[in-house]
Amino acid sequence: MEFVTYEQEGFVGVVTINRPKALNALNSTVLEELEATFKAVDLDTTRCLILTGAGEKSFVAGADIGEMSTLTKAEGEAFGKKGNDVFRMIETFPIPVIAAVNGFALGGGCEISMSCDIRICSENAVFGQPEVGLGITPGFGGTQRLARLVGEGMAKQMIYTARNIKADEAYRIGLVNAVYPLEELLPVAKKMAAGIAANAPIAVRNCKKAINDGMQVDMDKAIVIEEKLFGDCFETEDQKAGMGNFLEKDKEKKLKVVPFQNK
Ligand code: CAA
């Protein structure tokens, strides 16, 4: 791969977008490599992923403006679909994905972080949807996911004004869960991922699916989705061992979660 690297550490995989010359901007090749990288993840041995950007300045500075600059209407729509398909694959990926946002997360960068389950960022992170300043709309899910995450009013303000926000404001509006000094970001993300990976994998996957699928429907349908995924956990080895450990009062085995600090 030219622009995406993958490293496995125990049950945790780290996907890094590595196109520093363009501040990790997403061109077609990056999108294709991201798709291939996620599809190659061994789900038998991986329980959580971290998505980050190479370098100390940028997570992802957006979709590639050079590549987009000459597109026709039909090509623009197809490029939007290409990004949306990859981001939806990330959003619905069976295991959790943590975005470790290490700098600029603009346009497609903010959008890819929003397709992840959890966002944490460094103090130098900058979020924004600058597309209307470029004469386009956010096209990789920004008009949909930002409103769902931070509310319609704040999303509209950010998108219409194209104003970027710093890490502390992103934290204040709930776009990120926590802010860390840059050098602590990846270690914290790895600790969090290890904590997730220490829990019952089928249960964690079912939680992701229950939340994702349930958020798309009304509460009556949502609780039925939950019931099915709850029921699906029973008779698994994890359920038997997890509850067995509790009942046997085996404290060593019960303490599976590695705690992480949320500043
Ligand atoms: N596409 C292509 N190249 C990009 C890029 C992008 N989105 N963002 C940065 N780059 C390139 C620059 O062109 C520059 O390349 P050269 O060295 O070859 O000139 C290199 O990365 C470094 O960038 P700057 O010199 O601009 O760095 P800076 O520190 O002065 O500024 C920045 C950093 C504020 C992030 C600035 O680069 C910037 O504003 N980038 C564009 C951000 C943006 O508008 N993103 C949204 C894109 S549209 C989109 O994403 C649509 C969608 O929803 C699908």
Residues whose N, C-alpha, C, O or C-beta is under 5 A from the ligand:
A	BS01	CAA	K21 A22 L23 A25 A61 G62 A63 D64 I65 G66 F104 L106 G107 G108 P130 E131 T137 P138 G139 F140
